[in-house]
Amino acid sequence: MQTTEILSQLVAMSRELAEPANDYVILAEGNTSARIDDNSFWVKASGAGMRGIGPEGFVQVSFQQV
């Protein structure tokens, strides 16, 4: 699966989790993430609301040690 497809699915899942009718999260807050490959993953940026989040609300993080 390509990185952009993973990110698109993560955005859709985050919005679904934040939908008030589903009653999964409080105030559409929380964190979501998805592994891209063996080296990195997408994670929701702090302060970004889940309900209206877009691709720009996620950052790519490397597993590599600093």
PDB file with SEQRES, HELIX, SHEET and CRYST1 records, atoms N, CA, C and O in Angstrom:
SEQRES   1 A   66  MET GLN THR THR GLU ILE LEU SER GLN LEU VAL ALA MET          
SEQRES   2 A   66  SER ARG GLU LEU ALA GLU PRO ALA ASN ASP TYR VAL ILE          
SEQRES   3 A   66  LEU ALA GLU GLY ASN THR SER ALA ARG ILE ASP ASP ASN          
SEQRES   4 A   66  SER PHE TRP VAL LYS ALA SER GLY ALA GLY MET ARG GLY          
SEQRES   5 A   66  ILE GLY PRO GLU GLY PHE VAL GLN VAL SER PHE GLN GLN          
SEQRES   6 A   66  VAL                                                          
HELIX    1 AA1 THR A    3  ALA A   18  1                                  16    
HELIX    2 AA2 PRO A   20  ASN A   22  5                                   3    
HELIX    3 AA3 PRO A   55  GLY A   57  5                                   3    
SHEET    1 AA1 3 SER A  33  ARG A  35  0                                        
SHEET    2 AA1 3 SER A  40  LYS A  44 -1                                        
SHEET    3 AA1 3 PHE A  58  SER A  62 -1                                        
CRYST1    1.000    1.000    1.000  90.00  90.00  90.00 P 1           1          
ATOM      1  N   MET A   1       0.842  -1.175   0.000  1.00  0.00           N  
ATOM      2  CA  MET A   1       0.000   0.000   0.000  1.00  0.00           C  
ATOM      3  C   MET A   1       0.891   1.244   0.000  1.00  0.00           C  
ATOM      4  O   MET A   1       1.889   1.292   0.718  1.00  0.00           O  
ATOM      5  N   GLN A   2       0.536   2.233  -0.791  1.00  0.00           N  
ATOM      6  CA  GLN A   2       1.338   3.450  -0.890  1.00  0.00           C  
ATOM      7  C   GLN A   2       1.089   4.386   0.289  1.00  0.00           C  
ATOM      8  O   GLN A   2       0.037   4.340   0.928  1.00  0.00           O  
ATOM      9  N   THR A   3       2.070   5.229   0.560  1.00  0.00           N  
ATOM     10  CA  THR A   3       2.006   6.174   1.675  1.00  0.00           C  
ATOM     11  C   THR A   3       0.762   7.051   1.600  1.00  0.00           C  
ATOM     12  O   THR A   3       0.110   7.280   2.619  1.00  0.00           O  
ATOM     13  N   THR A   4       0.422   7.546   0.409  1.00  0.00           N  
ATOM     14  CA  THR A   4      -0.747   8.424   0.274  1.00  0.00           C  
ATOM     15  C   THR A   4      -2.043   7.682   0.562  1.00  0.00           C  
ATOM     16  O   THR A   4      -2.974   8.260   1.122  1.00  0.00           O  
ATOM     17  N   GLU A   5      -2.116   6.420   0.190  1.00  0.00           N  
ATOM     18  CA  GLU A   5      -3.312   5.618   0.465  1.00  0.00           C  
ATOM     19  C   GLU A   5      -3.454   5.362   1.966  1.00  0.00           C  
ATOM     20  O   GLU A   5      -4.559   5.416   2.507  1.00  0.00           O  
ATOM     21  N   ILE A   6      -2.351   5.087   2.624  1.00  0.00           N  
ATOM     22  CA  ILE A   6      -2.372   4.887   4.077  1.00  0.00           C  
ATOM     23  C   ILE A   6      -2.856   6.159   4.757  1.00  0.00           C  
ATOM     24  O   ILE A   6      -3.687   6.105   5.663  1.00  0.00           O  
ATOM     25  N   LEU A   7      -2.339   7.302   4.323  1.00  0.00           N  
ATOM     26  CA  LEU A   7      -2.736   8.574   4.919  1.00  0.00           C  
ATOM     27  C   LEU A   7      -4.218   8.853   4.666  1.00  0.00           C  
ATOM     28  O   LEU A   7      -4.913   9.320   5.569  1.00  0.00           O  
ATOM     29  N   SER A   8      -4.707   8.581   3.476  1.00  0.00           N  
ATOM     30  CA  SER A   8      -6.128   8.790   3.165  1.00  0.00           C  
ATOM     31  C   SER A   8      -7.020   7.940   4.057  1.00  0.00           C  
ATOM     32  O   SER A   8      -8.044   8.413   4.551  1.00  0.00           O  
ATOM     33  N   GLN A   9      -6.635   6.694   4.263  1.00  0.00           N  
ATOM     34  CA  GLN A   9      -7.410   5.812   5.132  1.00  0.00           C  
ATOM     35  C   GLN A   9      -7.350   6.281   6.584  1.00  0.00           C  
ATOM     36  O   GLN A   9      -8.342   6.182   7.306  1.00  0.00           O  
ATOM     37  N   LEU A  10      -6.210   6.783   7.011  1.00  0.00           N  
ATOM     38  CA  LEU A  10      -6.059   7.284   8.374  1.00  0.00           C  
ATOM     39  C   LEU A  10      -6.935   8.516   8.591  1.00  0.00           C  
ATOM     40  O   LEU A  10      -7.560   8.651   9.643  1.00  0.00           O  
ATOM     41  N   VAL A  11      -6.988   9.405   7.619  1.00  0.00           N  
ATOM     42  CA  VAL A  11      -7.851  10.587   7.702  1.00  0.00           C  
ATOM     43  C   VAL A  11      -9.309  10.155   7.829  1.00  0.00           C  
ATOM     44  O   VAL A  11     -10.030  10.653   8.694  1.00  0.00           O  
ATOM     45  N   ALA A  12      -9.745   9.238   6.979  1.00  0.00           N  
ATOM     46  CA  ALA A  12     -11.135   8.767   7.012  1.00  0.00           C  
ATOM     47  C   ALA A  12     -11.463   8.100   8.343  1.00  0.00           C  
ATOM     48  O   ALA A  12     -12.528   8.344   8.910  1.00  0.00           O  
ATOM     49  N   MET A  13     -10.567   7.270   8.842  1.00  0.00           N  
ATOM     50  CA  MET A  13     -10.789   6.592  10.120  1.00  0.00           C  
ATOM     51  C   MET A  13     -10.875   7.599  11.262  1.00  0.00           C  
ATOM     52  O   MET A  13     -11.725   7.468  12.142  1.00  0.00           O  
ATOM     53  N   SER A  14     -10.006   8.593  11.251  1.00  0.00           N  
ATOM     54  CA  SER A  14      -9.996   9.603  12.309  1.00  0.00           C  
ATOM     55  C   SER A  14     -11.307  10.377  12.331  1.00  0.00           C  
ATOM     56  O   SER A  14     -11.869  10.628  13.397  1.00  0.00           O  
ATOM     57  N   ARG A  15     -11.789  10.752  11.161  1.00  0.00           N  
ATOM     58  CA  ARG A  15     -13.067  11.473  11.073  1.00  0.00           C  
ATOM     59  C   ARG A  15     -14.221  10.601  11.564  1.00  0.00           C  
ATOM     60  O   ARG A  15     -15.113  11.082  12.263  1.00  0.00           O  
ATOM     61  N   GLU A  16     -14.203   9.347  11.206  1.00  0.00           N  
ATOM     62  CA  GLU A  16     -15.257   8.416  11.648  1.00  0.00           C  
ATOM     63  C   GLU A  16     -15.233   8.256  13.162  1.00  0.00           C  
ATOM     64  O   GLU A  16     -16.285   8.256  13.801  1.00  0.00           O  
ATOM     65  N   LEU A  17     -14.057   8.120  13.735  1.00  0.00           N  
ATOM     66  CA  LEU A  17     -13.944   7.998  15.191  1.00  0.00           C  
ATOM     67  C   LEU A  17     -14.460   9.245  15.898  1.00  0.00           C  
ATOM     68  O   LEU A  17     -15.005   9.151  16.998  1.00  0.00           O  
ATOM     69  N   ALA A  18     -14.293  10.409  15.280  1.00  0.00           N  
ATOM     70  CA  ALA A  18     -14.674  11.675  15.904  1.00  0.00           C  
ATOM     71  C   ALA A  18     -16.141  12.033  15.707  1.00  0.00           C  
ATOM     72  O   ALA A  18     -16.631  12.978  16.324  1.00  0.00           O  
ATOM     73  N   GLU A  19     -16.845  11.299  14.864  1.00  0.00           N  
ATOM     74  CA  GLU A  19     -18.255  11.603  14.602  1.00  0.00           C  
ATOM     75  C   GLU A  19     -19.058  11.494  15.899  1.00  0.00           C  
ATOM     76  O   GLU A  19     -19.098  10.426  16.508  1.00  0.00           O  
ATOM     77  N   PRO A  20     -19.704  12.599  16.332  1.00  0.00           N  
ATOM     78  CA  PRO A  20     -20.415  12.591  17.619  1.00  0.00           C  
ATOM     79  C   PRO A  20     -21.443  11.470  17.766  1.00  0.00           C  
ATOM     80  O   PRO A  20     -21.605  10.924  18.857  1.00  0.00           O  
ATOM     81  N   ALA A  21     -22.132  11.125  16.695  1.00  0.00           N  
ATOM     82  CA  ALA A  21     -23.160  10.082  16.766  1.00  0.00           C  
ATOM     83  C   ALA A  21     -22.581   8.723  17.144  1.00  0.00           C  
ATOM     84  O   ALA A  21     -23.291   7.879  17.690  1.00  0.00           O  
ATOM     85  N   ASN A  22     -21.314   8.506  16.862  1.00  0.00           N  
ATOM     86  CA  ASN A  22     -20.680   7.223  17.184  1.00  0.00           C  
ATOM     87  C   ASN A  22     -20.304   7.112  18.654  1.00  0.00           C  
ATOM     88  O   ASN A  22     -20.182   6.008  19.186  1.00  0.00           O  
ATOM     89  N   ASP A  23     -20.118   8.257  19.314  1.00  0.00           N  
ATOM     90  CA  ASP A  23     -19.797   8.298  20.742  1.00  0.00           C  
ATOM     91  C   ASP A  23     -18.529   7.502  21.084  1.00  0.00           C  
ATOM     92  O   ASP A  23     -18.468   6.822  22.108  1.00  0.00           O  
ATOM     93  N   TYR A  24     -17.516   7.602  20.208  1.00  0.00           N  
ATOM     94  CA  TYR A  24     -16.248   6.902  20.445  1.00  0.00           C  
ATOM     95  C   TYR A  24     -15.259   7.741  21.243  1.00  0.00           C  
ATOM     96  O   TYR A  24     -14.525   7.213  22.078  1.00  0.00           O  
ATOM     97  N   VAL A  25     -15.238   9.051  20.988  1.00  0.00           N  
ATOM     98  CA  VAL A  25     -14.285   9.942  21.652  1.00  0.00           C  
ATOM     99  C   VAL A  25     -15.012  11.155  22.216  1.00  0.00           C  
ATOM    100  O   VAL A  25     -16.099  11.505  21.756  1.00  0.00           O  
ATOM    101  N   ILE A  26     -14.416  11.787  23.204  1.00  0.00           N  
ATOM    102  CA  ILE A  26     -14.989  12.970  23.825  1.00  0.00           C  
ATOM    103  C   ILE A  26     -14.441  14.212  23.129  1.00  0.00           C  
ATOM    104  O   ILE A  26     -13.227  14.373  23.004  1.00  0.00           O  
ATOM    105  N   LEU A  27     -15.327  15.079  22.681  1.00  0.00           N  
ATOM    106  CA  LEU A  27     -14.949  16.339  22.037  1.00  0.00           C  
ATOM    107  C   LEU A  27     -14.037  16.149  20.827  1.00  0.00           C  
ATOM    108  O   LEU A  27     -13.284  17.057  20.474  1.00  0.00           O  
ATOM    109  N   ALA A  28     -14.096  14.995  20.197  1.00  0.00           N  
ATOM    110  CA  ALA A  28     -13.286  14.696  19.007  1.00  0.00           C  
ATOM    111  C   ALA A  28     -11.803  14.883  19.268  1.00  0.00           C  
ATOM    112  O   ALA A  28     -11.059  15.315  18.388  1.00  0.00           O  
ATOM    113  N   GLU A  29     -11.378  14.559  20.472  1.00  0.00           N  
ATOM    114  CA  GLU A  29      -9.965  14.644  20.818  1.00  0.00           C  
ATOM    115  C   GLU A  29      -9.373  13.247  20.922  1.00  0.00           C  
ATOM    116  O   GLU A  29     -10.090  12.267  21.125  1.00  0.00           O  
ATOM    117  N   GLY A  30      -8.086  13.172  20.784  1.00  0.00           N  
ATOM    118  CA  GLY A  30      -7.386  11.900  20.886  1.00  0.00           C  
ATOM    119  C   GLY A  30      -6.308  11.828  19.830  1.00  0.00           C  
ATOM    120  O   GLY A  30      -6.027  12.811  19.144  1.00  0.00           O  
ATOM    121  N   ASN A  31      -5.712  10.673  19.703  1.00  0.00           N  
ATOM    122  CA  ASN A  31      -4.637  10.482  18.737  1.00  0.00           C  
ATOM    123  C   ASN A  31      -4.927   9.275  17.869  1.00  0.00           C  
ATOM    124  O   ASN A  31      -5.502   8.287  18.324  1.00  0.00           O  
ATOM    125  N   THR A  32      -4.528   9.368  16.634  1.00  0.00           N  
ATOM    126  CA  THR A  32      -4.591   8.243  15.720  1.00  0.00           C  
ATOM    127  C   THR A  32      -3.256   8.170  14.992  1.00  0.00           C  
ATOM    128  O   THR A  32      -2.579   9.181  14.804  1.00  0.00           O  
ATOM    129  N   SER A  33      -2.895   6.973  14.591  1.00  0.00           N  
ATOM    130  CA  SER A  33      -1.634   6.789  13.874  1.00  0.00           C  
ATOM    131  C   SER A  33      -1.736   5.548  13.003  1.00  0.00           C  
ATOM    132  O   SER A  33      -2.608   4.702  13.202  1.00  0.00           O  
ATOM    133  N   ALA A  34      -0.835   5.450  12.039  1.00  0.00           N  
ATOM    134  CA  ALA A  34      -0.778   4.285  11.162  1.00  0.00           C  
ATOM    135  C   ALA A  34       0.658   4.082  10.702  1.00  0.00           C  
ATOM    136  O   ALA A  34       1.362   5.030  10.355  1.00  0.00           O  
ATOM    137  N   ARG A  35       1.062   2.843  10.708  1.00  0.00           N  
ATOM    138  CA  ARG A  35       2.413   2.500  10.257  1.00  0.00           C  
ATOM    139  C   ARG A  35       2.486   2.602   8.739  1.00  0.00           C  
ATOM    140  O   ARG A  35       1.602   2.116   8.034  1.00  0.00           O  
ATOM    141  N   ILE A  36       3.528   3.227   8.249  1.00  0.00           N  
ATOM    142  CA  ILE A  36       3.742   3.368   6.812  1.00  0.00           C  
ATOM    143  C   ILE A  36       4.555   2.186   6.289  1.00  0.00           C  
ATOM    144  O   ILE A  36       4.190   1.549   5.301  1.00  0.00           O  
ATOM    145  N   ASP A  37       5.656   1.912   6.967  1.00  0.00           N  
ATOM    146  CA  ASP A  37       6.551   0.824   6.584  1.00  0.00           C  
ATOM    147  C   ASP A  37       7.402   0.468   7.801  1.00  0.00           C  
ATOM    148  O   ASP A  37       7.063   0.844   8.923  1.00  0.00           O  
ATOM    149  N   ASP A  38       8.484  -0.239   7.592  1.00  0.00           N  
ATOM    150  CA  ASP A  38       9.344  -0.636   8.709  1.00  0.00           C  
ATOM    151  C   ASP A  38      10.093   0.541   9.329  1.00  0.00           C  
ATOM    152  O   ASP A  38      10.668   0.407  10.409  1.00  0.00           O  
ATOM    153  N   ASN A  39      10.091   1.686   8.661  1.00  0.00           N  
ATOM    154  CA  ASN A  39      10.898   2.817   9.110  1.00  0.00           C  
ATOM    155  C   ASN A  39      10.121   4.019   9.637  1.00  0.00           C  
ATOM    156  O   ASN A  39      10.703   4.877  10.300  1.00  0.00           O  
ATOM    157  N   SER A  40       8.812   4.102   9.357  1.00  0.00           N  
ATOM    158  CA  SER A  40       8.089   5.313   9.739  1.00  0.00           C  
ATOM    159  C   SER A  40       6.595   5.081   9.907  1.00  0.00           C  
ATOM    160  O   SER A  40       6.064   4.033   9.541  1.00  0.00           O  
ATOM    161  N   PHE A  41       5.927   6.095  10.474  1.00  0.00           N  
ATOM    162  CA  PHE A  41       4.482   6.047  10.677  1.00  0.00           C  
ATOM    163  C   PHE A  41       3.907   7.457  10.641  1.00  0.00           C  
ATOM    164  O   PHE A  41       4.626   8.436  10.841  1.00  0.00           O  
ATOM    165  N   TRP A  42       2.594   7.552  10.382  1.00  0.00           N  
ATOM    166  CA  TRP A  42       1.861   8.808  10.464  1.00  0.00           C  
ATOM    167  C   TRP A  42       1.259   8.910  11.849  1.00  0.00           C  
ATOM    168  O   TRP A  42       0.812   7.906  12.403  1.00  0.00           O  
ATOM    169  N   VAL A  43       1.237  10.122  12.427  1.00  0.00           N  
ATOM    170  CA  VAL A  43       0.582  10.351  13.714  1.00  0.00           C  
ATOM    171  C   VAL A  43      -0.109  11.714  13.660  1.00  0.00           C  
ATOM    172  O   VAL A  43       0.396  12.656  13.049  1.00  0.00           O  
ATOM    173  N   LYS A  44      -1.268  11.802  14.309  1.00  0.00           N  
ATOM    174  CA  LYS A  44      -2.009  13.061  14.352  1.00  0.00           C  
ATOM    175  C   LYS A  44      -1.221  14.083  15.152  1.00  0.00           C  
ATOM    176  O   LYS A  44      -0.729  13.790  16.242  1.00  0.00           O  
ATOM    177  N   ALA A  45      -1.109  15.269  14.610  1.00  0.00           N  
ATOM    178  CA  ALA A  45      -0.383  16.344  15.292  1.00  0.00           C  
ATOM    179  C   ALA A  45      -1.148  16.808  16.527  1.00  0.00           C  
ATOM    180  O   ALA A  45      -2.379  16.822  16.529  1.00  0.00           O  
ATOM    181  N   SER A  46      -0.430  17.183  17.563  1.00  0.00           N  
ATOM    182  CA  SER A  46      -1.050  17.711  18.778  1.00  0.00           C  
ATOM    183  C   SER A  46      -1.856  18.956  18.446  1.00  0.00           C  
ATOM    184  O   SER A  46      -1.409  19.815  17.685  1.00  0.00           O  
ATOM    185  N   GLY A  47      -3.035  19.046  19.018  1.00  0.00           N  
ATOM    186  CA  GLY A  47      -3.889  20.203  18.815  1.00  0.00           C  
ATOM    187  C   GLY A  47      -4.792  20.118  17.606  1.00  0.00           C  
ATOM    188  O   GLY A  47      -5.700  20.936  17.464  1.00  0.00           O  
ATOM    189  N   ALA A  48      -4.572  19.160  16.737  1.00  0.00           N  
ATOM    190  CA  ALA A  48      -5.429  19.001  15.559  1.00  0.00           C  
ATOM    191  C   ALA A  48      -6.685  18.238  15.960  1.00  0.00           C  
ATOM    192  O   ALA A  48      -6.599  17.153  16.536  1.00  0.00           O  
ATOM    193  N   GLY A  49      -7.843  18.800  15.660  1.00  0.00           N  
ATOM    194  CA  GLY A  49      -9.099  18.123  15.959  1.00  0.00           C  
ATOM    195  C   GLY A  49      -9.328  16.967  15.000  1.00  0.00           C  
ATOM    196  O   GLY A  49      -8.963  17.055  13.828  1.00  0.00           O  
ATOM    197  N   MET A  50      -9.920  15.900  15.475  1.00  0.00           N  
ATOM    198  CA  MET A  50     -10.116  14.719  14.640  1.00  0.00           C  
ATOM    199  C   MET A  50     -11.291  14.861  13.673  1.00  0.00           C  
ATOM    200  O   MET A  50     -11.266  14.284  12.585  1.00  0.00           O  
ATOM    201  N   ARG A  51     -12.306  15.611  14.051  1.00  0.00           N  
ATOM    202  CA  ARG A  51     -13.542  15.643  13.269  1.00  0.00           C  
ATOM    203  C   ARG A  51     -13.344  16.199  11.861  1.00  0.00           C  
ATOM    204  O   ARG A  51     -13.885  15.646  10.903  1.00  0.00           O  
ATOM    205  N   GLY A  52     -12.590  17.266  11.718  1.00  0.00           N  
ATOM    206  CA  GLY A  52     -12.389  17.867  10.406  1.00  0.00           C  
ATOM    207  C   GLY A  52     -10.972  17.734   9.901  1.00  0.00           C  
ATOM    208  O   GLY A  52     -10.549  18.495   9.031  1.00  0.00           O  
ATOM    209  N   ILE A  53     -10.238  16.788  10.427  1.00  0.00           N  
ATOM    210  CA  ILE A  53      -8.820  16.660  10.092  1.00  0.00           C  
ATOM    211  C   ILE A  53      -8.628  16.292   8.624  1.00  0.00           C  
ATOM    212  O   ILE A  53      -9.420  15.554   8.038  1.00  0.00           O  
ATOM    213  N   GLY A  54      -7.561  16.823   8.056  1.00  0.00           N  
ATOM    214  CA  GLY A  54      -7.151  16.481   6.702  1.00  0.00           C  
ATOM    215  C   GLY A  54      -5.731  15.953   6.736  1.00  0.00           C  
ATOM    216  O   GLY A  54      -5.143  15.839   7.812  1.00  0.00           O  
ATOM    217  N   PRO A  55      -5.175  15.634   5.601  1.00  0.00           N  
ATOM    218  CA  PRO A  55      -3.811  15.101   5.550  1.00  0.00           C  
ATOM    219  C   PRO A  55      -2.782  16.000   6.222  1.00  0.00           C  
ATOM    220  O   PRO A  55      -1.794  15.514   6.773  1.00  0.00           O  
ATOM    221  N   GLU A  56      -3.015  17.319   6.178  1.00  0.00           N  
ATOM    222  CA  GLU A  56      -2.066  18.258   6.779  1.00  0.00           C  
ATOM    223  C   GLU A  56      -2.039  18.172   8.299  1.00  0.00           C  
ATOM    224  O   GLU A  56      -1.147  18.742   8.928  1.00  0.00           O  
ATOM    225  N   GLY A  57      -2.993  17.477   8.900  1.00  0.00           N  
ATOM    226  CA  GLY A  57      -3.049  17.325  10.354  1.00  0.00           C  
ATOM    227  C   GLY A  57      -2.224  16.166  10.876  1.00  0.00           C  
ATOM    228  O   GLY A  57      -2.250  15.874  12.072  1.00  0.00           O  
ATOM    229  N   PHE A  58      -1.494  15.504   9.996  1.00  0.00           N  
ATOM    230  CA  PHE A  58      -0.658  14.367  10.385  1.00  0.00           C  
ATOM    231  C   PHE A  58       0.799  14.652  10.052  1.00  0.00           C  
ATOM    232  O   PHE A  58       1.103  15.364   9.095  1.00  0.00           O  
ATOM    233  N   VAL A  59       1.678  14.095  10.839  1.00  0.00           N  
ATOM    234  CA  VAL A  59       3.108  14.220  10.576  1.00  0.00           C  
ATOM    235  C   VAL A  59       3.714  12.829  10.424  1.00  0.00           C  
ATOM    236  O   VAL A  59       3.277  11.871  11.062  1.00  0.00           O  
ATOM    237  N   GLN A  60       4.712  12.740   9.583  1.00  0.00           N  
ATOM    238  CA  GLN A  60       5.420  11.482   9.388  1.00  0.00           C  
ATOM    239  C   GLN A  60       6.575  11.425  10.376  1.00  0.00           C  
ATOM    240  O   GLN A  60       7.382  12.350  10.461  1.00  0.00           O  
ATOM    241  N   VAL A  61       6.643  10.330  11.118  1.00  0.00           N  
ATOM    242  CA  VAL A  61       7.661  10.157  12.152  1.00  0.00           C  
ATOM    243  C   VAL A  61       8.504   8.935  11.814  1.00  0.00           C  
ATOM    244  O   VAL A  61       7.981   7.915  11.366  1.00  0.00           O  
ATOM    245  N   SER A  62       9.804   9.046  12.030  1.00  0.00           N  
ATOM    246  CA  SER A  62      10.731   7.950  11.769  1.00  0.00           C  
ATOM    247  C   SER A  62      10.967   7.143  13.034  1.00  0.00           C  
ATOM    248  O   SER A  62      11.031   7.699  14.131  1.00  0.00           O  
ATOM    249  N   PHE A  63      11.094   5.844  12.882  1.00  0.00           N  
ATOM    250  CA  PHE A  63      11.436   4.980  14.006  1.00  0.00           C  
ATOM    251  C   PHE A  63      12.923   5.071  14.359  1.00  0.00           C  
ATOM    252  O   PHE A  63      13.334   4.632  15.433  1.00  0.00           O  
ATOM    253  N   GLN A  64      13.718   5.634  13.469  1.00  0.00           N  
ATOM    254  CA  GLN A  64      15.162   5.714  13.675  1.00  0.00           C  
ATOM    255  C   GLN A  64      15.475   6.484  14.955  1.00  0.00           C  
ATOM    256  O   GLN A  64      14.871   7.521  15.229  1.00  0.00           O  
ATOM    257  N   GLN A  65      16.414   5.973  15.728  1.00  0.00           N  
ATOM    258  CA  GLN A  65      16.800   6.637  16.965  1.00  0.00           C  
ATOM    259  C   GLN A  65      17.520   7.941  16.674  1.00  0.00           C  
ATOM    260  O   GLN A  65      18.228   8.070  15.675  1.00  0.00           O  
ATOM    261  N   VAL A  66      17.327   8.900  17.559  1.00  0.00           N  
ATOM    262  CA  VAL A  66      17.975  10.205  17.414  1.00  0.00           C  
ATOM    263  C   VAL A  66      19.379  10.119  17.950  1.00  0.00           C  
ATOM    264  O   VAL A  66      20.110  11.108  17.927  1.00  0.00           O  
TER     265      VAL A  66                                                      
END                                                                             
